[in-house]
Amino acid sequence: MLRSDLPKFKQNNRNEGSPDENAAVVHGSIAYYGTYVLDGATLKMHVDASTFPNWTGTDQARTVHQNGDQLVWENAAASGGGGKLKQVYDRVK
């Protein structure tokens, strides 16, 4: 997942990012993979690996529900701190 407003790097090489460019990526994105089970409105995920290493090997839970043409995904303890995070996905028609 990533922010839609991530700035492009000055160099066309991700290994040559400036400290500010690298910080923008860390603050504006997260990737992880693993397995999941949907149990009612709770999405239970086991994270095999993550760009936020603290999540690697952990179990994460999210609340999900559908509201018309929207899927609402809520995380009570976001990895960036600051409490609850809510994402809303609109169905493409």
Secondary structure, DSSP 4 states (H G I P E B T S, - for coil): -B-TTPPPPSSS-GGG--HHHHHHHHHHB--EEEEEEEETTEEEEEEEEESSGGGTT-EEEEEEEEETTEEEEEESS-TTSSS-EEEEEEPP-
